[in-house]
Amino acid sequence: MSDVPASPTEPPRLPHEVSLADITERLMVEFGDRVSVSTISAIVLECRHDLQGSPVLALPELVERLARQRLLQTNYAR
């Protein structure tokens, strides 16, 4: 086995790294029957921007929680 990344331009991902696409995908499972993927993606991006001063290792969880809360508090989830 090799420690070479799958793609030469893509570094290996560490266990704590979660992409915004991963967060969006999980929220799509939860809200996809009521909210479009473009709306969920926009909310996730907005949350990431709003949390830009937060500790890097906490960002994935914070972004997902904030996005979920915003989706629940809007008419999108009703």
Phi, psi and omega per residue, in radians:
M1 nan 2.645 -3.071
S2 -2.146 2.643 3.065
D3 -1.618 0.282 3.141
V4 -1.312 2.308 3.112
P5 -1.057 2.709 3.129
A6 -1.042 -0.641 3.129
S7 -2.085 2.383 -3.109
P8 -1.102 -0.389 -3.130
T9 -1.665 -0.109 -3.064
E10 -1.942 2.053 3.120
P11 -1.242 2.731 3.104
P12 -1.104 2.515 -3.127
R13 -1.514 2.406 3.063
L14 -1.481 2.732 -3.093
P15 -0.992 -0.559 -3.105
H16 -1.435 -0.127 -3.118
E17 -1.456 2.180 3.093
V18 -2.279 2.245 -3.118
S19 -1.437 2.813 3.064
L20 -1.093 -0.534 3.084
A21 -1.130 -0.677 3.095
D22 -1.088 -0.760 3.126
I23 -1.115 -0.803 3.128
T24 -1.047 -0.725 3.141
E25 -1.081 -0.773 3.122
R26 -1.115 -0.701 3.123
L27 -1.216 -0.513 3.065
M28 -1.112 -0.661 3.101
V29 -1.065 -0.688 -3.093
E30 -1.389 -0.688 -3.002
F31 -2.069 -0.014 -2.999
G32 -1.046 -0.419 3.122
D33 -1.375 -0.186 -3.106
R34 -2.150 -0.305 -3.024
V35 -2.327 2.406 3.126
S36 -1.254 2.693 3.125
V37 -1.077 -0.596 3.138
S38 -1.173 -0.627 3.100
T39 -1.213 -0.783 3.115
I40 -1.076 -0.779 3.129
S41 -1.059 -0.733 3.136
A42 -1.120 -0.703 3.124
I43 -1.161 -0.731 3.113
V44 -1.076 -0.785 3.116
L45 -1.095 -0.708 3.116
E46 -1.108 -0.748 3.122
C47 -1.120 -0.726 3.110
R48 -1.057 -0.738 3.109
H49 -1.112 -0.791 -3.116
D50 -1.116 -0.457 -3.094
L51 -1.777 0.311 -3.019
Q52 -1.033 -0.377 3.138
G53 -1.600 0.030 -3.100
S54 -1.367 2.763 3.095
P55 -1.025 2.371 -3.041
V56 -0.984 -0.759 -3.096
L57 -1.193 -0.374 3.139
A58 -1.574 -0.247 -3.032
L59 -0.963 -0.847 -3.088
P60 -0.965 -0.840 -3.129
E61 -1.169 -0.750 -3.134
L62 -1.110 -0.766 3.138
V63 -1.091 -0.806 -3.114
E64 -1.123 -0.749 3.137
R65 -1.125 -0.774 -3.132
L66 -1.135 -0.754 3.131
A67 -1.102 -0.754 3.113
R68 -1.063 -0.768 -3.141
Q69 -1.110 -0.725 3.126
R70 -1.147 -0.666 3.101
L71 -1.147 -0.695 3.127
L72 -1.187 -0.569 -3.084
Q73 -1.494 -0.088 -3.133
T74 -1.804 3.051 3.074
N75 -1.279 -0.199 -3.126
Y76 -1.030 -0.663 -3.018
A77 -1.584 0.078 -3.092
R78 -1.765 nan nan
